[in-house]
Amino acid sequence: MQLMLEVQREIEADGIPSVEVLRSWAKAVLEGRKEVVELVIRIVDESESRTLNREYRHLDRSTNVLSFSSDLPAVVGSNLLGDLVICAPVVEREAREQGKPANLHWAHMVVHGVLHLLGFDHQNEQEAGAMERVEQEVMDRLRFPDPYEAKAADA
């Protein structure tokens, strides 16, 4: 599996994983699914996240991760899967609120976002269940606990 990853850090903050760590998380999702992939991960502040979320999802708030598929025609011959936009302050805040290690939540956001780029979704219970199972499998391979366990305990 060959991954060409571009990481754009539009915010400087403690706790943002290194390029190597982000690469390992993305590769864990792509392994066995794609041979050659180009991917952009953009780390942003709440203002940029909110602007993009409002423009593309019509939700006027910042969010943890947004996925933008490349949707290029095959004739272009590109391996660009798409872009992930991860809001560092939201990820850090959610990790604290959910009582999770920040690294676990960062990994989950990368896994979740890459799965969206691969066509997974959670618009209904069936889709959500299938996507969560794959997320749990990947997180387990990365030696992280089930990312939904804390949510289930809180419910």
C-alpha positions in Angstrom: 0.0 0.0 0.0 1.5 3.3 -1.1 0.2 6.5 0.5 1.3 9.9 -0.6 0.1 12.1 2.2 0.1 15.9 2.4 -0.5 17.4 5.8 -1.5 21.0 6.0 -1.3 22.5 9.5 -3.2 25.7 9.5 -3.1 25.9 13.3 -0.3 25.3 15.8 -1.4 23.5 18.9 -0.2 21.0 21.3 -1.4 17.4 20.8 -1.6 17.4 17.0 -0.2 14.1 15.9 2.9 14.0 13.7 2.8 13.4 10.0 4.2 9.8 10.5 1.4 9.0 13.0 -1.3 10.4 10.8 0.1 8.4 7.9 0.1 5.1 9.9 -3.6 5.7 10.9 -4.6 6.4 7.3 -2.7 3.4 6.0 -4.4 1.1 8.5 -7.7 2.0 6.9 -6.5 1.8 3.3 -4.6 -1.5 3.6 -6.3 -4.1 1.5 -8.7 -1.6 0.1 -6.5 0.6 -2.2 -3.0 0.0 -3.6 -1.9 3.6 -4.3 -3.5 6.7 -2.7 -3.0 10.4 -2.5 -4.6 12.0 0.5 -4.6 15.5 2.0 -5.2 16.0 5.8 -5.7 19.7 6.7 -5.6 20.6 10.4 -7.6 23.7 11.0 -9.1 26.0 13.7 -12.8 26.3 14.6 -13.3 29.3 12.3 -12.3 27.4 9.2 -14.1 24.3 10.2 -17.3 26.3 10.8 -17.0 28.1 7.5 -16.6 24.8 5.6 -19.3 23.0 7.5 -21.7 25.9 6.8 -20.8 26.0 3.1 -20.9 22.3 2.4 -23.2 20.8 5.0 -25.4 23.8 5.8 -24.5 23.5 9.6 -23.4 26.7 11.2 -20.9 25.2 13.7 -17.4 23.8 13.7 -17.1 20.0 13.6 -14.4 17.4 14.3 -13.8 16.1 10.8 -15.0 16.8 7.3 -14.3 14.6 4.3 -14.2 15.8 0.7 -14.0 13.1 -1.9 -12.0 13.9 -5.1 -14.6 12.5 -7.5 -12.3 12.9 -10.4 -13.1 11.2 -13.7 -11.1 8.1 -14.4 -9.6 9.7 -17.5 -7.7 12.1 -15.2 -5.6 9.2 -13.9 -5.3 10.6 -10.4 -4.9 8.5 -7.2 -6.3 11.4 -5.2 -8.8 9.9 -2.7 -9.7 13.3 -1.3 -9.2 15.7 1.6 -9.8 15.4 5.3 -10.3 18.6 7.3 -9.8 18.0 11.0 -10.5 20.7 13.6 -7.9 20.4 16.3 -9.7 22.4 19.0 -12.9 20.4 18.5 -11.1 17.0 18.6 -9.3 18.0 21.8 -12.5 19.3 23.4 -14.5 16.2 22.5 -11.7 13.9 23.8 -11.8 15.7 27.2 -15.7 15.7 27.3 -15.8 12.0 26.5 -13.0 11.1 28.9 -10.9 9.6 26.1 -7.1 10.0 25.5 -6.7 12.7 22.8 -4.6 10.3 20.7 -7.5 7.8 20.6 -9.9 10.5 19.4 -7.4 11.8 16.8 -7.0 8.3 15.4 -10.7 7.7 15.3 -11.2 11.0 13.4 -8.6 9.9 10.8 -10.1 6.4 10.5 -13.7 7.8 10.3 -12.8 10.4 7.7 -10.9 8.0 5.5 -13.8 5.6 5.6 -16.1 8.3 4.4 -13.7 9.0 1.5 -13.9 5.2 0.7 -17.7 5.5 0.4 -18.8 4.5 3.9 -21.6 6.5 5.6 -23.9 6.6 8.5 -27.1 8.0 7.2 -29.2 5.2 8.6 -28.8 2.5 11.3 -27.7 -0.2 8.8 -25.0 2.0 7.3 -23.9 3.3 10.7 -23.6 -0.2 12.1 -21.5 -1.4 9.1 -19.2 1.7 9.3 -18.8 1.4 13.1 -17.8 -2.3 12.7 -15.0 -1.4 10.2 -13.9 1.5 12.5 -13.7 -0.9 15.4 -11.7 -3.4 13.4 -9.2 -0.8 12.2 -8.9 0.8 15.7 -8.3 -2.7 17.1 -5.5 -3.3 14.6 -4.0 0.0 15.7 -4.2 -1.3 19.3 -6.8 1.3 20.3 -10.0 0.4 22.3 -13.4 0.7 20.7 -14.0 4.4 20.1 -17.7 4.0 20.7 -17.3 2.3 24.1 -17.1 5.6 26.0 -20.2 7.0 24.2 -22.2 3.8 25.0 -21.1 4.0 28.6 -22.4 7.7 28.8 -25.7 6.9 27.1 
